[in-house]
Amino acid sequence: MIPDFYGSWRHKRDQELILAEQRALRKQKREMIDDIICYVGIPLLIAAVLAAPTVCQALFH
C-alpha cells in the first residue's frame, strides 16, 4: 500500500515539476519576445513613420 501510494504521489509530483518548468520556459520566451519588440520593433516603427513622407514624396513626385 505504501509503495503504491508513494509511486503515484511521486509520478504526480514529477508531472507537476515538468509542467512548472515548461511554464517557466514559455514565460522566459514570451519575455524575450517582448524585449525584442520593445527595443527593436518600436524604434523601427518610429523610423518608418518618420521616413514615410520623404519616401512618398520621392515616389510620387
HELIX and SHEET records of a PDB file:
HELIX    1   1 ILE A    2  ILE A   36  1                                  35    
HELIX    2   2 ILE A   37  GLY A   41  3                                   5    
HELIX    3   3 ILE A   42  PHE A   60  1                                  19    
END                                                                             
